[in-house]
């Protein structure tokens, strides 16, 4: 499970962009109390260039 900051660093985007992807439902995530965690497998399509729409 990755934090928003970790995902942002992997994708080379801002944390705000990651939050926007979460809000639009384009990035699978889990809420743990007040934080968002993203499974590593959910980031893989973005890294390979086959992002979900």
C-alpha positions as CSV (number, residue, x, y, z in Angstrom):
1,X,0.0,0.0,0.0
2,X,1.4,3.4,-1.0
3,X,0.7,6.8,0.3
4,X,-0.5,9.7,-2.0
5,X,3.0,11.2,-1.8
6,X,4.6,7.9,-2.8
7,X,2.2,7.5,-5.8
8,X,2.9,11.1,-6.8
9,X,6.6,10.5,-6.8
10,X,6.3,7.3,-8.8
11,X,4.1,9.0,-11.4
12,X,6.1,12.2,-11.3
13,X,2.9,14.3,-10.7
14,X,1.7,16.4,-7.8
15,X,-0.2,15.0,-4.8
16,X,-3.1,17.2,-6.0
17,X,-3.2,15.2,-9.3
18,X,-3.3,11.9,-7.4
19,X,-6.2,13.2,-5.2
20,X,-8.0,14.2,-8.4
21,X,-7.5,10.7,-9.9
22,X,-8.9,9.3,-6.7
23,X,-11.9,11.7,-6.7
24,X,-12.7,10.8,-10.3
25,X,-12.5,7.1,-9.6
26,X,-9.6,6.5,-11.9
27,X,-7.3,5.3,-9.2
28,X,-8.2,2.4,-6.9
29,X,-7.7,3.3,-3.3
30,X,-8.6,2.6,0.3
31,X,-9.4,5.0,3.1
32,X,-7.6,4.3,6.3
33,X,-9.0,6.7,8.9
34,X,-8.3,10.1,7.3
35,X,-5.6,9.0,4.9
36,X,-5.7,7.4,1.4
37,X,-3.7,4.3,0.5
38,X,-3.2,3.0,-3.0
39,X,-2.4,-0.6,-3.8
40,X,0.8,-0.9,-5.8
41,X,-1.1,-2.9,-8.5
42,X,-3.4,0.1,-9.1
43,X,-0.4,2.3,-10.0
44,X,1.1,-0.2,-12.6
45,X,-1.3,0.8,-15.5
46,X,-0.3,4.4,-15.1
47,X,3.4,3.5,-15.2
48,X,3.0,1.3,-18.3
49,X,1.0,4.0,-20.1
50,X,-2.3,2.0,-20.2
51,X,-4.2,4.1,-17.7
52,X,-7.9,3.4,-17.2
53,X,-10.3,6.0,-18.5
